[in-house]
Amino acid sequence: MSEVAAEAGVGRSTAARTLGGYGYVSPEVRERVLAAAERIGYRANALARSMSTGVSHTIGVIVADIANPFFGGVVRGISDAARARGFDTLVISTYEELAEEVAATNVLIDKRVDGIIVASTALDAASADHLEQARGHGIPVVLVDRAVPGLDVDAVVIDNRAAARSAVERLIDAGHRRIGFVWGPPVDELPRRRREMVELAARNLWTDGERLQGYLDALDDAGILYDADLVMVGAKTEEHARDEVARMLALPDPPTALFCTETDAMTGSLRALREAGLRVAADVSLIGFDDSSWAAVMEPPLTMIEQPMLALGTRAAEVLFAAIDGEAAPGGLHTLETRFIERASVAAVPVAERR
């Protein structure tokens, strides 16, 4: 700032008013200062400015994995909305590790961001102290994709339970009774009783628990007994999904359909079917979450639940900016609609073979 002032032949306060866009400066002096700033390559110190003004025009976004196409779409929706408001976006991946999320939140607090949007791995309010600390620093927080039970902040989500229930009902309507659930709770020991599985779902990551509960709802409505052997548990990886589906296919009474609740669950299932020499639809029907271009070009094309990725991000940004502007109180649940895309990966079970 001092160098700009000296180059333009004005006082430092005049240079500051000109470059900061406040106070009165004559047109002639303004032109001289801006020309001097351009000649010497002046750039404002955004952090220093945010410390003095309390506004950084930057928001932070914390997601599980930016490489995941779903979160990539959500982040695009957020960043587009932020850019339209003149805000920059800082994105940090946590890989579903709560410790990484806590560290990311602390980084964003230190960066003095104006707000934070987070797909949180916290299971309840007790494990979300870091988000409360951000709010204690005057930084609004909005959840996206996931709610955190007991945490009184806005959350932009879909109705995971209803979407899962509807998908499994379509399999049941097609005559399937042995339906595998791929991408269950990350535990080593499989709960053998339905009540134990429901309790486990309630303690699981919110999205996963809701989808599992929707699966159980559909079975209950159809009078189909819960079979623990048809639910995947353990590591949430494509490789483990393949291994778990292979285990299900080797059962004396294997599944005739699979409901896959994540992209990696679907690709792991497809690998297991291929390795077993089984055909999609003809041998085992499939429905998955998170539609994408590759699902439409598979043979046969895959029936999927489409989440409104861009809209989730856009809406989360809108809710955050309303909070930044002081226009809304926290605590609302904003639920967006999913879309069921019916293709050719579900085949009806012949009536004579239904049990």
Secondary structure as the mmCIF struct_conf table of DSSP 4:
data_model
#
loop_
_struct_conf.conf_type_id
_struct_conf.id
_struct_conf.beg_label_comp_id
_struct_conf.beg_label_asym_id
_struct_conf.beg_label_seq_id
_struct_conf.end_label_comp_id
_struct_conf.end_label_asym_id
_struct_conf.end_label_seq_id
HELX_RH_AL_P HELX_RH_AL_P1 SER A 2 ALA A 8
TURN_TY1_P TURN_TY1_P1 GLY A 9 GLY A 9
BEND BEND1 VAL A 10 VAL A 10
HELX_RH_AL_P HELX_RH_AL_P2 ARG A 12 GLY A 20
TURN_TY1_P TURN_TY1_P2 GLY A 21 GLY A 21
BEND BEND2 GLY A 23 GLY A 23
HELX_RH_AL_P HELX_RH_AL_P3 PRO A 27 ILE A 40
TURN_TY1_P TURN_TY1_P3 GLY A 41 GLY A 41
HELX_RH_AL_P HELX_RH_AL_P4 ALA A 46 THR A 53
BEND BEND3 GLY A 54 GLY A 54
BEND BEND4 HIS A 57 HIS A 57
STRN STRN1 THR A 58 VAL A 63
BEND BEND5 ALA A 64 ALA A 64
TURN_TY1_P TURN_TY1_P4 ILE A 66 ALA A 67
BEND BEND6 ASN A 68 ASN A 68
HELX_RH_AL_P HELX_RH_AL_P5 PRO A 69 ALA A 84
TURN_TY1_P TURN_TY1_P5 ARG A 85 GLY A 86
STRN STRN2 ASP A 88 SER A 93
TURN_TY1_P TURN_TY1_P6 TYR A 95 GLU A 96
HELX_RH_AL_P HELX_RH_AL_P6 LEU A 98 ASP A 110
TURN_TY1_P TURN_TY1_P7 LYS A 111 ARG A 112
BEND BEND7 ASP A 114 ASP A 114
STRN STRN3 GLY A 115 VAL A 118
BEND BEND8 LEU A 123 ASP A 124
HELX_RH_3T_P HELX_RH_3T_P1 ALA A 125 SER A 127
HELX_RH_AL_P HELX_RH_AL_P7 ASP A 129 GLY A 136
TURN_TY1_P TURN_TY1_P8 HIS A 137 GLY A 138
STRN STRN4 VAL A 141 VAL A 144
BEND BEND9 ASP A 145 ASP A 145
TURN_TY1_P TURN_TY1_P9 PRO A 149 GLY A 150
BEND BEND10 VAL A 153 VAL A 153
STRN STRN5 ASP A 154 ILE A 158
HELX_RH_AL_P HELX_RH_AL_P8 ASN A 160 ASP A 173
TURN_TY1_P TURN_TY1_P10 ALA A 174 GLY A 175
STRN STRN6 ILE A 179 VAL A 182
BEND BEND11 TRP A 183 TRP A 183
BEND BEND12 PRO A 186 PRO A 186
BEND BEND13 ASP A 188 GLU A 189
BEND BEND14 ARG A 193 ARG A 193
HELX_RH_AL_P HELX_RH_AL_P9 ARG A 194 ALA A 202
TURN_TY1_P TURN_TY1_P11 ARG A 203 ARG A 203
BEND BEND15 ASN A 204 ASN A 204
HELX_RH_AL_P HELX_RH_AL_P10 TRP A 206 ALA A 222
TURN_TY1_P TURN_TY1_P12 GLY A 223 GLY A 223
HELX_LH_PP_P HELX_LH_PP_P1 ILE A 224 TYR A 226
HELX_RH_3T_P HELX_RH_3T_P2 ALA A 228 LEU A 230
STRN STRN7 VAL A 231 VAL A 231
BEND BEND16 GLY A 234 GLY A 234
BEND BEND17 THR A 237 THR A 237
HELX_RH_AL_P HELX_RH_AL_P11 GLU A 238 LEU A 249
TURN_TY1_P TURN_TY1_P13 ALA A 250 ALA A 250
BEND BEND18 LEU A 251 ASP A 253
BEND BEND19 THR A 256 THR A 256
STRN STRN8 ALA A 257 CYS A 260
BEND BEND20 GLU A 262 GLU A 262
HELX_RH_AL_P HELX_RH_AL_P12 THR A 263 GLU A 275
TURN_TY1_P TURN_TY1_P14 ALA A 276 GLY A 277
STRN STRN9 VAL A 280 VAL A 280
TURN_TY1_P TURN_TY1_P15 ALA A 281 ASP A 283
STRN STRN10 VAL A 284 VAL A 284
STRN STRN11 SER A 285 PHE A 289
BEND BEND21 ASP A 290 ASP A 290
HELX_RH_AL_P HELX_RH_AL_P13 SER A 293 VAL A 297
BEND BEND22 MET A 298 PRO A 300
HELX_LH_PP_P HELX_LH_PP_P2 PRO A 301 LEU A 302
STRN STRN12 THR A 303 GLU A 306
HELX_LH_PP_P HELX_LH_PP_P3 GLN A 307 GLN A 307
HELX_RH_AL_P HELX_RH_AL_P14 MET A 309 ILE A 324
TURN_TY1_P TURN_TY1_P16 ASP A 325 GLY A 326
BEND BEND23 PRO A 330 PRO A 330
STRN STRN13 LEU A 333 LEU A 336
HELX_LH_PP_P HELX_LH_PP_P4 GLU A 337 THR A 338
STRN STRN14 ARG A 339 ILE A 341
BEND BEND24 ALA A 344 SER A 345
HELX_LH_PP_P HELX_LH_PP_P5 ALA A 348 PRO A 350
HELX_RH_3T_P HELX_RH_3T_P3 VAL A 351 GLU A 353
#
